Amino acid sequence: MTTRRTRSVAAIVTARVELKTGPLIV
């Protein structure tokens, strides 16, 4: 596991969640 990969996946997941529920993290 690479830190970059984990961060990329987390960013994508967060973006998808924000599209559905709205901004969770400011």
N, C-alpha and C positions, 0 to 999 in steps of 0.2 A: 504494500500500500504506500502510495506517495502522498505527501501533504498537498501537492498541487492537485492531484486527482481528487482527493477528498474535498478540497475547497471548491473545485469546479462543480462537482456533483452537488454539493450543498447549495452553491449559488443557483444552479439550475432548478433544484427542488424548491428553493425559496422563491424564485421568480415565478414558478408555476403556481405555488400556493398563493402568492400575492395577486396573481391574475384572477383567482377564484374568490378569495376572501378579502383581499385588499392588503394594504401595507401593514405588516405585523411588526417589523423592526424598523425603527427610524434611524 
